[in-house]
Each structure stands twice: as structure tokens, then as C-alpha cells.
Amino acid sequence: MKKLIFICGANGIGKTTISRQLLYNIEDSAYVDSDALRMINPNVLDDRTIPSVR
């Protein structure tokens, strides 16, 4: 069964640090940074947006 873990909170509380540790400790896991995804138009895939979804 696949699980999604969402981490949200104020700036500077350690979200990225926790995410990196989870990525290291959980086999076959992935980290998606929502800052890059926020700017993507879901209907447009080009040289700027494709690297964000790889």
C-alpha cells in the first residue's frame, strides 16, 4: 500500500530537514517540493516545467 506524507507549517520549523530524513529512511520514497509545483500550469509542459515533475 502506498502512503502519502504531507508536511506543512511555518517557515523555518524544519519541514525540509524532516522530509530529507524521511527520504533517507523510507525505501522507494520521493520528495516533491511544492514551491516549484506551485508555478506549473497543469496544461503546459515545456522546458521550464518538465524538470519539476521528473
LINTA-V641743 format. One record per residue. N is the residue number from 0. SS is DSSP state (hx for helix, st for strand, lp for the rest). PSI is psi in whole degrees, -180 to 180 (NA if undefined). OMEGA is omega in degrees with one decimal (* if undefined). Layout:
BEGIN
N/SS/PSI/OMEGA  N/SS/PSI/OMEGA
END
This chain:
BEGIN
0/lp/133/178.2  1/lp/146/179.5  2/lp/145/173.2  3/lp/135/176.1  4/lp/118/177.4  5/lp/131/177.7  6/lp/121/178.9  7/lp/157/-180.0  8/lp/-179/-177.7  9/lp/162/177.2  10/lp/140/171.7  11/lp/12/-178.1  12/lp/-2/175.1  13/lp/20/179.9  14/hx/-46/-179.3  15/hx/-41/178.8  16/hx/-46/178.7  17/hx/-42/-179.6  18/hx/-42/178.4  19/hx/-39/179.5  20/hx/-41/176.6  21/hx/-43/178.8  22/hx/-40/179.9  23/hx/-38/-172.6  24/hx/-21/-176.5  25/lp/118/-178.7  26/lp/146/178.9  27/lp/41/179.4  28/lp/167/179.4  29/lp/153/177.9  30/lp/128/178.0  31/lp/119/179.6  32/lp/116/-175.6  33/hx/-18/178.3  34/hx/-44/178.6  35/hx/-37/-177.1  36/hx/-25/-178.2  37/lp/-29/-176.1  38/lp/-4/-175.0  39/lp/132/168.4  40/lp/118/-174.1  41/lp/-16/-178.8  42/lp/-2/-176.5  43/lp/119/171.9  44/lp/118/179.7  45/lp/-172/-176.7  46/lp/-27/-179.0  47/lp/-36/-174.2  48/lp/-28/-176.6  49/hx/-44/179.7  50/hx/-25/-179.1  51/hx/-24/-177.1  52/hx/4/177.6  53/lp/NA/*
END
